[in-house]
Amino acid sequence: MATNEPGAATDELADEVETDPAARGTIYALAARAFTEPDADLYAALDSGDLAAEFATLLDRTALDVEPPDLDIADDHDTVRARYNDLFVVGYSEVVDRTDGTVDSQGPPVSLYESDYRPEVSWNDVNLDLARAYEYFGCQVDQDERDNHDNLRIQLEFMGYLCRREAAVDPDVVAARLDFHDRHLRVVIDGVTSALAEEPGTGYYGSLADFLDRFSDADVADLAARCGGDGS
């Protein structure tokens, strides 16, 4: 996720910043980072406990009553990387009829894309609505990533950006954050969490998804109360 002007978000938030929404924004951004294939730096942060400690520290800076995630790992780097690919990247193909070459192909066990959890809405409608939301706030998908707008990580990064805008006392962003949760982010978080719950051996990804589900749900309830709604 990138703003139209490099450094625009940093410049915008450089003066008076409210701690709570700033911390929530960093949590969403950190969760986006944690849902990537673990490179050496991410694995080191997991293995040392630094990532879990950072989540706990950030949560203490919010008004939300949410327990931090249990991110303890007992696996080596290669095993964690393999688990990521098995869960989120690699599908399978099976020949079901050798006489005509019919193949049953399926994607990975857990999709990170919102459109896969919304069969009643077309892929194009989901991604177009997201593109409009990003563009409205001067953001766009990083062209180096070239990923779909409905990817969980991109949505988390966008929510983190909205939180940082709120931290800079943007009067309109609280309602926008609640709307984005309702229309998109809570949908994909619920889908990913449910899909992971059905898989064996999810490692820290299952704990991370469970935390993100609890954290975002608490965020929604707080935003709804501030907007005069009930969060349902």
LUMSENU-671747 format. One record per residue: residue number from 0; x, y, z of N, C-alpha, C in turn. Coordinates in steps of 0.1 Angstrom, whole numbers, plus 5000, padded with zeros to 4 digits. Example, Ala and Ser with C-alpha at 12.3 -4.5 7.8 and 13.67 -1.06 7.14 Angstrom:
// LUMSENU-671747
   num   n_c1   n_c2   n_c3   ca_c1   ca_c2   ca_c3   c_c1   c_c2   c_c3
     0   5132   4943   5078    5123    4955    5078   5132   4967   5078
     1   5128   4978   5071    5137    4989    5071   5129   5000   5079
END
This chain:
// LUMSENU-671747
   num   n_c1   n_c2   n_c3   ca_c1   ca_c2   ca_c3   c_c1   c_c2   c_c3
     0   5008   4988   5000    5000    5000    5000   5009   5012   5000
     1   5006   5022   4991    5014    5034    4990   5005   5046   4988
     2   5009   5057   4994    5002    5070    4991   5006   5075   4978
     3   4999   5084   4972    5002    5090    4959   5015   5098   4960
     4   5018   5104   4972    5030    5111    4973   5039   5105   4984
     5   5052   5101   4980    5061    5095    4989   5062   5103   5002
     6   5061   5096   5013    5062    5103    5026   5050   5111   5030
     7   5040   5111   5023    5028    5119    5026   5022   5115   5040
     8   5021   5102   5042    5015    5098    5055   5024   5103   5067
     9   5037   5101   5065    5046    5105    5076   5045   5120   5079
    10   5045   5128   5068    5044    5143    5069   5031   5147   5076
    11   5021   5140   5072    5007    5143    5077   5006   5141   5092
    12   5014   5131   5097    5012    5127    5111   5024   5131   5120
    13   5031   5141   5114    5044    5144    5121   5041   5153   5134
    14   5030   5160   5135    5028    5169    5146   5021   5162   5158
    15   5009   5166   5161    5002    5160    5172   4996   5147   5168
    16   5000   5136   5175    4995    5123    5172   4989   5116   5185
    17   4977   5111   5184    4970    5104    5195   4976   5090   5196
    18   4979   5086   5208    4986    5073    5210   4978   5061   5206
    19   4965   5061   5211    4957    5049    5209   4955   5045   5194
    20   4950   5054   5186    4948    5050    5172   4961   5048   5165
    21   4972   5055   5169    4985    5053    5163   4990   5039   5166
    22   4988   5034   5178    4991    5021    5182   4983   5010   5174
    23   4970   5013   5173    4962    5003    5165   4967   5002   5151
    24   4970   5014   5145    4975    5014    5132   4988   5006   5130
    25   4997   5007   5140    5009    4999    5139   5006   4984   5141
    26   4996   4981   5149    4992    4967    5151   4988   4961   5138
    27   4979   4968   5131    4974    4963    5118   4986   4962   5108
    28   4995   4972   5108    5006    4971    5099   5015   4959   5102
    29   5017   4957   5115    5026    4946    5120   5019   4932   5116
    30   5006   4931   5117    4999    4919    5113   5001   4916   5099
    31   5000   4927   5090    5002    4925    5076   5016   4920   5073
    32   5026   4925   5080    5040    4920    5079   5041   4905   5083
    33   5034   4902   5094    5035    4888    5100   5028   4878   5090
    34   5019   4883   5082    5012    4874    5072   5019   4873   5059
    35   5032   4874   5059    5041    4872    5047   5049   4860   5049
    36   5055   4855   5038    5064    4844    5039   5076   4849   5047
    37   5079   4842   5058    5089    4847    5067   5103   4847   5062
    38   5109   4859   5060    5123    4861    5056   5131   4860   5069
    39   5144   4862   5068    5153    4860    5079   5149   4870   5091
    40   5146   4882   5087    5143    4892    5098   5130   4888   5105
    41   5119   4884   5098    5107    4881    5104   5108   4868   5113
    42   5116   4859   5108    5118    4846    5116   5126   4850   5128
    43   5136   4858   5127    5143    4862    5139   5135   4869   5150
    44   5125   4877   5145    5116    4884    5154   5107   4874   5161
    45   5103   4864   5154    5094    4854    5159   5102   4845   5169
    46   5113   4841   5165    5121    4831    5173   5126   4837   5186
    47   5129   4850   5186    5134    4857    5198   5123   4862   5207
    48   5110   4861   5202    5099    4866    5210   5097   4881   5208
    49   5105   4888   5200    5104    4902    5198   5091   4906   5192
    50   5086   4898   5183    5073    4902    5176   5062   4901   5186
    51   5061   4890   5194    5050    4889    5203   5051   4901   5214
    52   5063   4904   5218    5065    4915    5227   5060   4928   5221
    53   5063   4930   5209    5059    4943    5202   5044   4944   5202
    54   5037   4933   5198    5022    4933    5199   5017   4936   5213
    55   5023   4930   5223    5019    4933    5237   5021   4947   5241
    56   5032   4953   5237    5035    4967    5240   5025   4976   5233
    57   5022   4974   5221    5013    4982    5213   4999   4981   5219
    58   4995   4969   5223    4981    4967    5229   4980   4975   5242
    59   4990   4976   5249    4990    4984    5262   4988   4999   5259
    60   4990   5003   5247    4989    5017    5244   4975   5020   5238
    61   4966   5010   5238    4953    5012    5233   4943   5010   5245
    62   4930   5014   5242    4920    5012    5253   4913   4999   5251
    63   4917   4990   5242    4910    4978    5239   4915   4967   5249
    64   4905   4959   5253    4908    4948    5262   4910   4935   5254
    65   4922   4934   5249    4925    4922    5240   4938   4916   5244
    66   4938   4903   5246    4950    4895    5249   4959   4895   5237
    67   4972   4896   5239    4982    4895    5228   4982   4881   5223
    68   4987   4880   5210    4988    4866    5204   4999   4858   5210
    69   4997   4845   5210    5008    4835    5214   5015   4832   5202
    70   5027   4837   5200    5035    4835    5188   5047   4826   5190
    71   5047   4818   5201    5058    4810    5203   5060   4800   5192
    72   5072   4798   5187    5075    4788    5177   5085   4778   5182
    73   5084   4766   5177    5095    4756    5181   5101   4750   5168
    74   5098   4756   5157    5103    4751    5144   5114   4760   5138
    75   5122   4754   5130    5133    4762    5123   5127   4770   5112
    76   5135   4779   5106    5131    4788    5096   5125   4781   5084
    77   5132   4770   5079    5127    4763    5067   5113   4757   5070
    78   5110   4752   5082    5098    4746    5085   5086   4757   5085
    79   5089   4768   5091    5079    4779    5091   5076   4784   5077
    80   5087   4785   5069    5085    4789    5055   5076   4779   5047
    81   5079   4766   5050    5072    4756    5043   5057   4756   5047
    82   5055   4758   5060    5041    4759    5065   5033   4771   5058
    83   5040   4782   5057    5034    4793    5050   5029   4789   5036
    84   5038   4783   5029    5035    4780    5015   5025   4769   5014
    85   5025   4759   5023    5015    4749    5024   5001   4754   5026
    86   5000   4764   5035    4987    4770    5039   4982   4780   5029
    87   4991   4789   5024    4986    4801    5017   4990   4802   5002
    88   4999   4793   4998    5004    4795    4984   5001   4783   4975
    89   5005   4771   4980    5005    4759    4971   4991   4752   4971
    90   4985   4751   4960    4973    4742    4958   4977   4729   4953
    91   4968   4721   4948    4971    4708    4942   4962   4705   4930
    92   4967   4696   4922    4960    4692    4910   4959   4676   4911
    93   4948   4671   4908    4946    4656    4908   4939   4652   4895
    94   4944   4642   4888    4938    4637    4876   4926   4628   4880
    95   4914   4632   4877    4902    4624    4881   4897   4615   4870
    96   4901   4618   4857    4897    4609    4846   4909   4608   4836
    97   4916   4597   4837    4928    4596    4828   4924   4594   4813
    98   4911   4590   4811    4907    4588    4797   4906   4601   4789
    99   4902   4612   4796    4901    4624    4789   4910   4635   4795
   100   4918   4632   4805    4927    4641    4811   4920   4651   4820
   101   4908   4649   4825    4902    4658    4834   4910   4659   4847
   102   4912   4672   4851    4920    4675    4863   4912   4683   4873
   103   4913   4679   4885    4906    4687    4896   4917   4695   4902
   104   4916   4708   4900    4926    4717    4906   4920   4726   4917
   105   4927   4727   4928    4923    4735    4939   4934   4744   4943
   106   4930   4756   4948    4940    4765    4953   4945   4761   4967
   107   4952   4770   4974    4958    4766    4987   4946   4764   4997
   108   4949   4757   5008    4938    4755    5018   4932   4767   5024
   109   4940   4778   5025    4936    4790    5031   4939   4802   5021
   110   4928   4808   5016    4930    4819    5007   4932   4832   5016
   111   4940   4841   5011    4942    4854    5017   4934   4865   5010
   112   4925   4861   5001    4917    4870    4993   4903   4871   4997
   113   4898   4883   4999    4884    4884    5004   4874   4878   4994
   114   4876   4880   4981    4866    4875    4971   4864   4860   4972
   115   4873   4853   4977    4871    4838    4979   4861   4835   4990
   116   4858   4845   4998    4849    4843    5009   4836   4850   5007
   117   4834   4855   4994    4821    4862    4991   4816   4856   4978
   118   4811   4844   4977    4806    4838    4965   4794   4846   4959
   119   4788   4854   4967    4776    4861    4962   4779   4874   4955
   120   4792   4878   4955    4797    4890    4949   4808   4887   4939
   121   4808   4893   4928    4818    4890    4918   4832   4895   4922
   122   4843   4889   4917    4856    4893    4920   4858   4907   4916
   123   4853   4911   4905    4855    4924    4899   4848   4935   4909
   124   4836   4932   4914    4829    4941    4922   4837   4944   4935
   125   4842   4933   4941    4849    4934    4954   4862   4942   4952
   126   4869   4939   4941    4882    4946    4939   4880   4961   4935
   127   4869   4963   4927    4866    4977    4923   4862   4986   4934
   128   4854   4980   4943    4850    4988    4955   4862   4991   4964
   129   4872   4981   4965    4884    4984    4973   4893   4994   4966
   130   4894   4993   4953    4902    5003    4946   4897   5017   4948
   131   4884   5019   4948    4878    5032    4950   4881   5037   4964
   132   4880   5028   4974    4882    5032    4988   4897   5036   4989
   133   4906   5029   4984    4920    5033    4985   4923   5046   4978
   134   4917   5048   4966    4920    5060    4958   4913   5072   4965
   135   4902   5070   4972    4895    5081    4979   4905   5087   4989
   136   4913   5079   4996    4922    5084    5006   4936   5086   5001
   137   4937   5086   4987    4950    5089    4982   4960   5078   4982
   138   4955   5066   4983    4964    5054    4984   4962   5045   4971
   139   4972   5037   4969    4971    5027    4958   4980   5015   4961
   140   4977   5004   4955    4985    4992    4957   4999   4994   4951
   141   5009   4990   4959    5022    4991    4955   5024   4984   4941
   142   5029   4991   4931    5030    4985    4918   5041   4974   4918
   143   5050   4974   4927    5060    4963    4928   5054   4950   4932
   144   5044   4951   4940    5037    4939    4945   5028   4933   4934
   145   5021   4942   4927    5011    4937    4917   5002   4926   4922
   146   4996   4929   4934    4987    4919    4939   4973   4925   4938
   147   4963   4916   4940    4949    4921    4940   4945   4930   4952
   148   4936   4939   4950    4932    4948    4960   4926   4941   4972
   149   4920   4929   4971    4914    4922    4982   4923   4913   4990
   150   4936   4914   4988    4945    4906    4996   4944   4911   5010
   151   4945   4902   5020    4944    4905    5034   4955   4915   5038
   152   4967   4912   5034    4978    4921    5038   4976   4936   5033
   153   4971   4937   5021    4969    4951    5016   4958   4958   5024
   154   4947   4950   5027    4936    4956    5035   4941   4960   5049
   155   4950   4952   5055    4955    4955    5068   4964   4968   5068
   156   4972   4969   5057    4980    4980    5056   4972   4993   5054
   157   4961   4992   5047    4952    5003    5045   4945   5007   5058
   158   4941   4997   5066    4935    5000    5078   4945   5007   5088
   159   4957   5002   5087    4968    5009    5095   4969   5023   5091
   160   4969   5026   5078    4970    5040    5073   4958   5048   5078
   161   4946   5043   5078    4934    5050    5083   4936   5053   5098
   162   4941   5044   5105    4943    5046    5119   4953   5057   5121
   163   4963   5058   5113    4973    5069    5115   4967   5082   5111
   164   4958   5082   5102    4950    5094    5099   4942   5098   5111
   165   4935   5089   5117    4928    5091    5129   4936   5097   5140
   166   4948   5092   5141    4958    5096    5151   4961   5111   5149
   167   4961   5115   5137    4963    5129    5134   4951   5138   5135
   168   4940   5132   5140    4927    5139    5143   4920   5143   5130
   169   4919   5133   5121    4911    5134    5109   4896   5132   5114
   170   4887   5142   5113    4874    5140    5118   4865   5131   5111
   171   4869   5127   5099    4860    5118    5091   4864   5104   5091
   172   4876   5100   5096    4881    5087    5094   4875   5076   5103
   173   4870   5080   5114    4864    5070    5123   4852   5063   5116
   174   4843   5070   5110    4832    5064    5103   4838   5056   5091
   175   4848   5061   5085    4854    5054    5073   4860   5041   5077
   176   4866   5041   5089    4872    5029    5094   4862   5018   5097
   177   4851   5023   5103    4840    5013    5106   4834   5008   5093
   178   4832   5016   5084    4826    5012    5071   4835   5002   5064
   179   4848   5005   5064    4858    4995    5058   4858   4982   5064
   180   4857   4982   5078    4856    4969    5085   4844   4962   5080
   181   4832   4968   5080    4820    4962    5077   4819   4956   5063
   182   4824   4964   5054    4823    4961    5040   4834   4951   5035
   183   4846   4951   5042    4857    4943    5036   4866   4936   5047
   184   4872   4944   5056    4883    4938    5064   4878   4927   5073
   185   4866   4929   5080    4861    4919    5089   4857   4906   5081
   186   4853   4908   5068    4849    4897    5060   4861   4888   5057
   187   4872   4893   5053    4884    4885    5050   4890   4880   5062
   188   4890   4887   5073    4896    4882    5086   4888   4870   5091
   189   4875   4871   5090    4866    4860    5095   4869   4848   5086
   190   4870   4850   5073    4872    4839    5064   4885   4832   5066
   191   4896   4840   5067    4909    4834    5070   4910   4827   5083
   192   4904   4833   5093    4904    4826    5107   4896   4813   5107
   193   4885   4813   5100    4877    4801    5100   4884   4790   5092
   194   4890   4794   5080    4897    4784    5072   4909   4778   5079
   195   4916   4787   5087    4928    4782    5094   4924   4772   5105
   196   4912   4775   5111    4907    4767    5122   4904   4753   5118
   197   4902   4751   5105    4899    4738    5099   4911   4730   5095
   198   4923   4736   5095    4935    4730    5091   4943   4726   5103
   199   4950   4714   5102    4959    4709    5112   4972   4716   5111
   200   4979   4717   5122    4993    4722    5122   4995   4736   5116
   201   4987   4745   5120    4989    4759    5114   5000   4767   5121
   202   5005   4762   5132    5016    4769    5138   5012   4783   5143
   203   5021   4793   5142    5018    4806    5147   5008   4813   5138
   204   5005   4809   5126    4995    4815    5118   4981   4814   5123
   205   4978   4803   5129    4965    4801    5136   4964   4811   5147
   206   4974   4812   5156    4973    4821    5167   4973   4836   5162
   207   4980   4839   5152    4980    4852    5146   4966   4856   5141
   208   4960   4847   5134    4946    4849    5128   4936   4851   5140
   209   4937   4842   5150    4928    4843    5161   4929   4857   5168
   210   4942   4861   5170    4944    4875    5176   4938   4886   5167
   211   4941   4885   5154    4936    4895    5145   4920   4896   5145
   212   4914   4884   5146    4900    4883    5147   4895   4890   5160
   213   4901   4887   5171    4897    4893    5184   4900   4908   5184
   214   4911   4912   5179    4915    4926    5179   4906   4935   5170
   215   4904   4930   5158    4895    4938    5149   4881   4938   5153
   216   4876   4928   5160    4863    4928    5165   4861   4938   5176
   217   4871   4939   5185    4871    4949    5195   4872   4963   5190
   218   4880   4964   5179    4881    4977    5172   4868   4982   5167
   219   4861   4972   5160    4848    4975    5155   4838   4980   5165
   220   4838   4972   5177    4828    4976    5187   4831   4990   5193
   221   4844   4993   5194    4847    5006    5199   4844   5017   5189
   222   4846   5015   5176    4843    5025    5166   4828   5026   5165
   223   4820   5015   5166    4806    5016    5165   4800   5024   5177
   224   4806   5022   5189    4801    5030    5200   4804   5045   5199
   225   4815   5048   5193    4819    5062    5191   4810   5068   5180
   226   4806   5060   5170    4797    5065    5159   4782   5064   5163
   227   4779   5059   5175    4765    5058    5179   4758   5046   5174
   228   4766   5036   5170    4760    5023    5165   4762   5012   5176
   229   4758   5000   5171    4760    4988    5181   4770   4979   5176
   230   4777   4981   5165    4788    4973    5160   4784   4960   5154
   231   4770   4958   5151    4766    4946    5145   4765   4947   5130
END
